[in-house]
Amino acid sequence: MTAMTAMNGQAQMISTVDYHTAGEPFRIVVGGVRPPRGATMLDKRDDAMARLDDVRVLLTHEPRGHADMYGCFVTEPEDAGADLGLVFFHRDGFSTACGHGSIAAAVWARTTGYAAPRPDGTLVLDVPSGRVTCAVGDKGGHPSVRFVNVPSYALARDVELSTTHGRTRVDVAYGGAFYAMVDAATLGLEVTPSHLPQLVRLSAQIKAGILGRHTLTDPGDARIGGLYGVIFYDRLTAGPGLVEERNVTVFANGQVDRSPCGSGTCARLATLAARGELDTEGKFINRSIIDTVFTGRLTATTATTATTAHGHPAVVPEVQGTAYPTGHHTLLLHPGDPLPRGFFLPTSTAP
């Protein structure tokens, strides 16, 4: 029996709380589904992949979701060192990291009382890529979140690739997932909505080119692997102690992140540090394609310890943003619905 089999001819009901973080949606499943189980968060992710994939599809595909939908299942943490666990999902599958989702979940847990802050004011999240610590503050009467991510590192720099827009150089870094980073100007483009269809098509070419040259697998666990996203960026400002960029992350199979991408911002911070453009005294302002903002920095831990991740010099990044609720939903699957898994129509921006 699948998770979405209607019981006794009755409609199945799934409760969610929806947020947006800097414009990117995040759907938190709070009822109607048995949470993923397992000893570790990667085990819980495996359980979700095996048992809850039809739920993921129902919640992300039309008519209940849309092509760029994102969300999570809330789980027990791995141990008492964290307050809750998150298994992330999107239209095409299950991800290992999600910065914008971590921000939204921290706001949700704090404002609803699902998890009480620790004595130092933090909430600690277990996610498949590791442990994320969120400091929840206040911004104009609404919670603002600074999350400290897993150690992040630059894997490759200046990888030369050919595209239909000419040759370019690509950096690859890890921020909970692997990302490729490209200066949009080298392709004769800008990070603007009008250039988005071209950027999405190019992302598929860049992804194929990188995967043809590099095996992207986390040495700690092969379940963290592959190239999750391609980040196109415009450099806006650079000076002592400040880097400002506009970016768009095309992830999974052509999905577009409306936010500046939290884990992608961490990968970008690792690359800027490796290039000597940013240190622990500096600030990274990362703007999205819709001009929303995440602020990033390298934590003091980066400077005071010889941080490494699987043999790579690493940084410990921190990203700040906030999320706002957009709705409370009870989603139904009627036993007679002829589209129990919904549907997905490719758009003009699909690769």
Secondary structure as UniProt FT lines:
FT   TURN            3..4
FT   TURN            8..9
FT   STRAND          12..21
FT   TURN            22..23
FT   STRAND          24..31
FT   HELIX           41..51
FT   HELIX           53..60
FT   TURN            63..64
FT   TURN            67..68
FT   STRAND          70..75
FT   TURN            80..81
FT   STRAND          84..90
FT   TURN            91..92
FT   STRAND          93..95
FT   HELIX           99..112
FT   TURN            119..120
FT   STRAND          122..127
FT   TURN            128..129
FT   STRAND          130..139
FT   TURN            140..141
FT   STRAND          142..148
FT   STRAND          152..163
FT   TURN            164..165
FT   STRAND          166..174
FT   STRAND          178..183
FT   HELIX           184..187
FT   HELIX           193..195
FT   HELIX           196..211
FT   TURN            212..213
FT   TURN            219..220
FT   TURN            222..223
FT   STRAND          227..239
FT   TURN            240..241
FT   STRAND          242..251
FT   TURN            252..254
FT   STRAND          255..256
FT   HELIX           262..274
FT   TURN            275..276
FT   TURN            280..281
FT   STRAND          283..287
FT   TURN            289..290
FT   STRAND          293..298
FT   HELIX           300..304
FT   STRAND          308..309
FT   TURN            310..311
FT   STRAND          312..315
FT   STRAND          317..321
FT   STRAND          323..333
FT   TURN            335..336
FT   TURN            340..341
FT   TURN            348..349
//
